[in-house]
């Protein structure tokens, strides 16, 4: 298919004069797949239009938040009405109360919560609360799980760090991560052994209950249950980072799907309806330590921003008002991924597709992907080839092997049919090696 990217190239050339690598987040630079980043000007429903006028069926969904698709009318209307009343107050407003009530309906474990501005900020604040509550300093995270770019969590993190083969980040003092222990994801035995030795020093264990930042990697049977059992045994708190999985895999996130109650939960992405937001919350006894009720300090000028809150309320109400919302979403994602797998199999291209609900990743490997090491063994050159071929055929997927793709409610049967036709044509051009 003949597509020109001349305007994207012009914008990219200019952007590199102002921003590192010309982007405001690393994976957007296309360094993992090569080529020039695509610059977009518009999104409608399931479609994106770039600066050159090329149209794509979008399976990135702004890295997950747009579960209703682009520019859903109810969300746009709510944003416009909220902005017309004021873009920021730096003071309490009714919307904060309404969204908190909605979230607790979906996430009963979040007895009290705080609104902040990003997932990174929410995770940082949740960990501070855990340390304040337990009086301990140690934190446990898992290889390949990304929890934002706070200093003490950038050790074998996923997302951009994994994409660029950087297990850690320059600029982070060794001292900042000395109290963070990184263990293999999905390894119950290793976790049990660690906690037997250092459980009494551990304030919290934080986990993506479905890893979404080394590609989609679901928990093995018993892993999340073991985290809950063992943290309770040692008096450590369990934090579910549901920034991606919250409202994505089920209305109450992975904790609802798995039947597990964490001590603290972190939300973002979907809960802001496409605008910047983060939320952390959990047991009342923990959250009552947050200032001004208690000694754990956290604040933010734009926290609870009225425009972001309005977008979130509209999005959550749309989900709440559709009893079969997740069944339909799951069916569409299943049909798409089964079709991709069938097409790749016909070409005899080794692959695995990991999917949980409407989030999925295509890995080019002949082995199951269950953790950081097996994800890293996937063929990234093959993924880069795949990415550019499907891009040329009008499909937008993550420009990295180690990120999740998403299906939204805006994708209809025709979109899935068209996507599979385009994929078949694109994959027919993949090299056989």
Beta strands, then each sheet from edge to edge (+ up, - down):
strand 1: 40-44
strand 2: 47-50
strand 3: 55-58
strand 4: 112-116
strand 5: 138-142
strand 6: 180-183
strand 7: 202-207
strand 8: 210-211
strand 9: 217-218
strand 10: 237-241
strand 11: 264-268
strand 12: 278-282
strand 13: 352-356
strand 14: 359-363
strand 15: 395-396
strand 16: 405-406
sheet 1: 1+ 2- 3+ 15+
sheet 2: 4+ 12- 11+ 10+ 7+ 5+ 6+
sheet 3: 8+ 9-
sheet 4: 13+ 14- 16+
end
